[in-house]
Amino acid sequence: MPDFPPAFNTPIVAAGSWLLVSGQLALQDGALIDGGVGPETECVIDNIERLLESMGARLQHVVKINAYLADLDDYAVMNETMARRFGAHRPARTTIGARLVRGARVEMEAWAYTGAE
């Protein structure tokens, strides 16, 4: 597997009432977790949630997710994990098949809005 340099980005950026979360992988302590797309999706959402909380927001503020899957056959597992984590709150979402860095199976970026509801 190629050795990828650290990403040139900021994990989360505020633009007025908007929070933009850069693409998150299932990393813990800098290493990709094991276990398949279900645990990876769970970890990615945990990472997004932590970043949002660092800015005073929650998953319920997410209005858009761009999800990238290394294998589109994993769509159902990713979808089930997202449904469980987001509950009745269903952000808009685009899912794209892509070759991901570090051997990841899933990557997600999120847009959250914290303004008037």
N, C-alpha and C positions, 0 to 999 in steps of 0.2 A: 504494500500500500504506500502511495507517495506520502512524503512528509510535508504537510501543509504549514506555511507560516501562520502566525496569529492573524486573525482577521483585522483588516483596516476599517474599523467602524466604531460606533458608540453603541453600547447595548440598548439604551433607551434615550429618546430625545423628546423634550416637551416643545410644542409649538402652539402657544396659546392654550386652549382647552384640550388640545390633542396630545396624545402620547403615542409615539411610534416606537415599537419594539423591533429591533433588528432580528434577523433570522436566528433562532435558537436551536441548538442541537441538544441531544440527551447527554449533557456533560455533567459529571460530578467530580469535583476536585481536578478538573482539567482532562479527565479521561471519559471516553464514551462508555456508557453503561452497557451491560450484557442483558439478554433476555428477549430480544425481538421487538417488533414494532409496538406492541401493547405497552410494555414498560418504558420504551423510548418515548412514546407519545405522552405517557404520564409524567415523565421527567421533564420533557419539553414544556408542558403546561405548568408544572411546578416552577420552572425557571422563569416563564413569562409572568406567572403570578407574583413571584418574589420581586421582579423588576417593577411591576405595576405598584406593588405595595410600597416600594422604596420611594414612589412619587405620590403616595396617598390614594391610589386607585385600587380597584378590585377587578376580578375577571368579568363581573357584570358590566363593567365599563367598555369591554371589548366590543367593537362594532364590526370589525373585519379581520379575518384570518386568511393569510395565504399559506397554504400547506404544500409541502413538497415531499413526495414519496419516491424512494429509490425503486420500489416495485408497486405498481398500481394494484396488484393482487392483494396488497395489505390495506386497501381502502376501508373494508368493512371493520377491521380491527381498530384502525385509527378512528373511524367514525363512532364506534361504540364507546371508545375511551373518551372522546370529546363529549359525547352525549351525556355520559355519566358525570364528567367534571363540570360541564356548563349547565346541566340541568335544563330547566325550562327556557333559560336564556340562550338564544340561538343567533350568534353573530353571522353576518354574511361570510361566505367562505369560497375560496377558489382552491382547487386541488390540482397539482401539476406533477406529472412524472418527471423525475430529474436524477441525474447522477450527482450524488451528494458527497461532500468532502468527508474525510476521516472514516469512510465506511458506514456513515450514518444511514439509517433507514427512513428517518423522518426529520424534517426541519420545518419550523413555523415562524412566521413573523406576524405581528399583531398591531392593529390600530385601535386605540381606545379614545373615547371622548368623555371628558369629565365636566363638561359645561352643563347648562340647564337641560333638564330631561323633558 
